[in-house]
Amino acid sequence: MEFKSKILEIKKCEDENNCFRIIKFEKPKDFSYQSGQFLMLACDDFKLRGNPEQLKWSSFSIASAPFQKYLELCIRIFGSDGLTNHLNSKKTGDTVNFKGAFGNFLLKDFKEISFVALGTGIAPLISMIRTLLNNGEKKPINLFYGFRNRCCFLYHEELEQMQKEHPNFKLNFVPSNPESDWDVPKGFVQDLIEKTDFSVPKNEVDFYMCGIPKALDAIKEFLIEKGFNSEKIFYEKW
Ligand SMILES: Cc1cc2nc3c(=O)[nH]c(=O)nc-3n(C[C@H](O)[C@H](O)[C@H](O)COP(=O)(O)OP(=O)(O)OC[C@H]3O[C@@H](n4cnc5c(N)ncnc54)[C@H](O)[C@@H]3O)c2cc1C
């Protein structure tokens, strides 16, 4: 089903990297989805190259959770000629087109759950975390979040608040290239996972991961080597 929706808010990356946007827009009454799914987005003024009759559609994971009143996407700006860059010109009140929801990257029952987010790969995972915590989930939930620098630490205030309010939620983060005035250890999510004490045997921990394919493949390999269960590793690769 196809929808038209008004943009409610756009949050931009505030440093010179100009690397992401968080866009909130209206959720039509007859649109439903589950955490982990994605939608396809297009703008009336951005057509398919070589075919100006057709809109250029791109896929984006839904970062909001179904209980929230709006839809939210978390978008990395790629290059200068794609839809993500075109979204730069959009402002509150403008409309976007979307269709969906699509995808089978969905939560299953678990004993202990670990999320591995790389950059804007946080999008479908924060939707899942919002859903779990909002439903009163009490089983252990870990987030291993790797990103470049402070500017790319998306949702950090909300995640820190979640950790304060929910003793079963643990935020573990690591920048790969922190600003010189940010005194934190740098590294990769594998370093964080290595240091973690899980409350169930390793082969019973479920992993949900999202990010770029090459890095996710390396993390999956690492997890299997460390004794985690390959059948409990689920991912969305972009
Ligand atoms: C399931 C799924 C979920 C995803 N979720 C997210 C997410 O939450 N956040 C996120 O940041 N990314 C997400 N992505 C990646 C996203 O869909 C885009 O691939 C990515 O944002 C590329 O950005 P772009 O601006 O080049 O986009 P696009 O506009 O999709 O461009 C991609 C390619 O199309 C070409 N192109 C650009 N403009 C045109 C045009 N007018 N006509 C024809 N070709 C053109 C470009 O040159 C480029 O090669 C997801 C992908 C998938 C498959």
The ligand as a Tripos MOL2 file, in Angstrom:
@<TRIPOS>MOLECULE
LIG
   53    58     1     0     0
SMALL
NO_CHARGES

@<TRIPOS>ATOM
      1 C1         16.1960   -3.3320    3.7250 C.3       1 LIG1
      2 C2         17.0390   -2.0900    3.6990 C.ar      1 LIG1
      3 C3         16.9570   -1.1990    4.7380 C.ar      1 LIG1
      4 C4         17.7500   -0.0480    4.7160 C.ar      1 LIG1
      5 N1         17.6600    0.8150    5.7520 N.ar      1 LIG1
      6 C5         18.4150    1.9180    5.7490 C.ar      1 LIG1
      7 C6         18.3380    2.8430    6.8480 C.ar      1 LIG1
      8 O1         17.5860    2.6740    7.8100 O.2       1 LIG1
      9 N2         19.1520    3.9320    6.7930 N.ar      1 LIG1
     10 C7         20.0140    4.1570    5.7700 C.ar      1 LIG1
     11 O2         20.7180    5.1540    5.7820 O.2       1 LIG1
     12 N3         20.0970    3.2990    4.7160 N.ar      1 LIG1
     13 C8         19.3130    2.2060    4.6890 C.ar      1 LIG1
     14 N4         19.3940    1.3510    3.6260 N.ar      1 LIG1
     15 C9         20.2650    1.7170    2.4780 C.3       1 LIG1
     16 C10        19.4820    2.6820    1.5380 C.3       1 LIG1
     17 O3         18.3710    2.0400    0.9660 O.3       1 LIG1
     18 C11        20.2900    3.2570    0.3630 C.3       1 LIG1
     19 O4         20.8400    2.2100   -0.3640 O.3       1 LIG1
     20 C12        21.3700    4.1530    0.7440 C.3       1 LIG1
     21 O5         20.8310    5.1100    1.5720 O.3       1 LIG1
     22 C13        22.0620    4.7920   -0.4660 C.3       1 LIG1
     23 O6         21.8810    6.1760   -0.4780 O.3       1 LIG1
     24 P1         21.6740    6.9910   -1.8090 P.3       1 LIG1
     25 O7         21.3960    8.3950   -1.4530 O.co2     1 LIG1
     26 O8         22.7370    6.7520   -2.7890 O.co2     1 LIG1
     27 O9         20.4440    6.3020   -2.2190 O.3       1 LIG1
     28 P2         19.8340    5.8900   -3.5720 P.3       1 LIG1
     29 O10        19.0840    7.1040   -4.0120 O.co2     1 LIG1
     30 O11        19.0760    4.6960   -3.2130 O.co2     1 LIG1
     31 O12        21.0330    5.6120   -4.6080 O.3       1 LIG1
     32 C14        21.5670    4.3430   -4.7480 C.3       1 LIG1
     33 C15        22.1050    4.1830   -6.1660 C.3       1 LIG1
     34 O13        21.1740    4.6480   -7.0990 O.3       1 LIG1
     35 C16        21.7640    5.6460   -7.9580 C.3       1 LIG1
     36 N5         20.8110    6.7360   -8.1540 N.ar      1 LIG1
     37 C17        20.7510    7.8590   -7.4540 C.ar      1 LIG1
     38 N6         19.7730    8.6500   -7.9140 N.ar      1 LIG1
     39 C18        19.2050    8.0000   -8.9100 C.ar      1 LIG1
     40 C19        18.1260    8.3120   -9.7710 C.ar      1 LIG1
     41 N7         17.4550    9.4420   -9.6890 N.pl3     1 LIG1
     42 N8         17.7860    7.3850  -10.6960 N.ar      1 LIG1
     43 C20        18.4530    6.2270  -10.8140 C.ar      1 LIG1
     44 N9         19.4910    5.8870  -10.0280 N.ar      1 LIG1
     45 C21        19.8680    6.7550   -9.0840 C.ar      1 LIG1
     46 C22        22.9550    6.1780   -7.1930 C.3       1 LIG1
     47 O14        23.9160    6.6650   -8.1180 O.3       1 LIG1
     48 C23        23.3820    4.9820   -6.4200 C.3       1 LIG1
     49 O15        24.2130    4.1830   -7.2300 O.3       1 LIG1
     50 C24        18.6060    0.2040    3.6300 C.ar      1 LIG1
     51 C25        18.6710   -0.6950    2.5690 C.ar      1 LIG1
     52 C26        17.9070   -1.8290    2.6010 C.ar      1 LIG1
     53 C27        17.9900   -2.7990    1.4490 C.3       1 LIG1
@<TRIPOS>BOND
     1     1     2 1
     2     2     3 ar
     3     2    52 ar
     4     3     4 ar
     5     4     5 ar
     6     4    50 ar
     7     5     6 ar
     8     6     7 ar
     9     6    13 1
    10     7     8 2
    11     7     9 ar
    12     9    10 ar
    13    10    11 2
    14    10    12 ar
    15    12    13 ar
    16    13    14 ar
    17    14    15 1
    18    14    50 ar
    19    15    16 1
    20    16    17 1
    21    16    18 1
    22    18    19 1
    23    18    20 1
    24    20    21 1
    25    20    22 1
    26    22    23 1
    27    23    24 1
    28    24    25 2
    29    24    26 1
    30    24    27 1
    31    27    28 1
    32    28    29 2
    33    28    30 1
    34    28    31 1
    35    31    32 1
    36    32    33 1
    37    33    34 1
    38    33    48 1
    39    34    35 1
    40    35    36 1
    41    35    46 1
    42    36    37 ar
    43    36    45 ar
    44    37    38 ar
    45    38    39 ar
    46    39    40 ar
    47    39    45 ar
    48    40    41 1
    49    40    42 ar
    50    42    43 ar
    51    43    44 ar
    52    44    45 ar
    53    46    47 1
    54    46    48 1
    55    48    49 1
    56    50    51 ar
    57    51    52 ar
    58    52    53 1
@<TRIPOS>SUBSTRUCTURE
     1 LIG1         1 GROUP 0 **** ****
